[in-house]
Amino acid sequence: MKVKIIVTVLCFAFCVSAVQAQKMKSEVDSLSYALGILFGKNIQAGGFQTINAEIFGQTVQKVIHNEALDMTPDEASAFVDTQFQKIRRFKYEKI
């Protein structure tokens, strides 16, 4: 999971020119759009087909502003790992 986050941040540099083509109004708009692309691609690559974008966005804001969270980072990592395992099992059972 940590590796995916690092890769996401590194990939940001490669997406800047594509984002600029979107005519964003500010650097924050461009950054937000670029991060949306990268996180979305990582979510999709993980096998997740849907998330609650409102909760996702609110949680990102809480993390950025160091606000209280309902899960610790370790709990979040464990939960996501469990969801990855469920997806892998489901794909394996379909074979």
JOMOQUI-V65204 format. One record per pair of residues at least 6 apart in sequence whose C-alpha atoms are under 6 Angstrom apart, sorted by the first residue. I is the first residue (numbers start at 0). J is the second residue. D is the distance in Angstrom with one decimal. If there is no record, write none. Layout:
BEGIN
i	j	d
I	J	D
I	J	D
END
This chain:
BEGIN
i	j	d
7	37	5.9
18	29	6.0
23	29	5.6
END
